[in-house]
Amino acid sequence: MIARQLVIRGRVQGVGYRMAMTQAAAALGVTGWVRNRTDGTVEALVQGPPASVERLLAWCRRGPPLARVVDVGMSPAALDPALDGFERLPTA
């Protein structure tokens, strides 16, 4: 299992990014959360088997059809065994 903290930049708010990412993560068996940030980015914590996380990261670089992803910043994160499923959190 691996965990990654993500910051997604570009046109990623108001285009269904969080909803689509929640669906993609669930389909891949990745747990974590996603939320909008007041600076216009989307932040996420994702964890799961390395191959599944990598596939979700590839999805994040594309996003849903109306998104225009410019950059996906990624850093290692600590695994959180309390995470169950993938959820959308309030804006931070």
Backbone hydrogen bonds, N-H to C=O, Kabsch-Sander energy under -0.5 kcal/mol:
donor,donor_aa,acceptor,acceptor_aa,energy
2,I,48,G,-2.6
4,R,46,V,-2.7
5,Q,75,S,-3.0
6,L,44,A,-3.3
7,V,73,G,-2.1
8,I,42,V,-3.4
9,R,71,D,-3.0
11,R,68,R,-2.2
12,V,10,G,-1.5
20,A,16,G,-2.4
21,M,17,Y,-2.8
22,T,18,R,-2.3
23,Q,19,M,-1.9
24,A,20,A,-2.5
25,A,21,M,-2.8
26,A,22,T,-2.1
27,A,23,Q,-2.2
28,L,24,A,-1.5
29,G,25,A,-0.8
29,G,26,A,-0.8
30,V,25,A,-2.6
31,T,47,Q,-2.5
32,G,85,G,-2.4
33,W,45,L,-2.0
34,V,87,E,-1.9
35,R,43,E,-2.6
37,R,41,T,-2.4
40,G,37,R,-2.1
42,V,8,I,-2.0
43,E,35,R,-2.9
44,A,6,L,-2.0
45,L,33,W,-2.2
46,V,4,R,-2.6
47,Q,31,T,-2.3
48,G,2,I,-2.1
53,V,49,P,-2.5
54,E,50,P,-2.5
55,R,51,A,-1.9
56,L,52,S,-2.1
57,L,53,V,-2.5
58,A,54,E,-2.1
59,W,55,R,-1.9
60,C,56,L,-2.7
61,R,57,L,-1.6
62,R,58,A,-0.6
62,R,59,W,-1.5
63,G,59,W,-3.7
67,A,64,P,-1.5
68,R,11,R,-1.6
70,V,9,R,-3.1
71,D,9,R,-1.4
73,G,7,V,-3.0
75,S,5,Q,-2.0
77,A,3,A,-1.9
83,L,80,D,-1.7
87,E,32,G,-1.8
89,L,34,V,-2.8
89,L,87,E,-0.5
92,A,36,N,-2.1
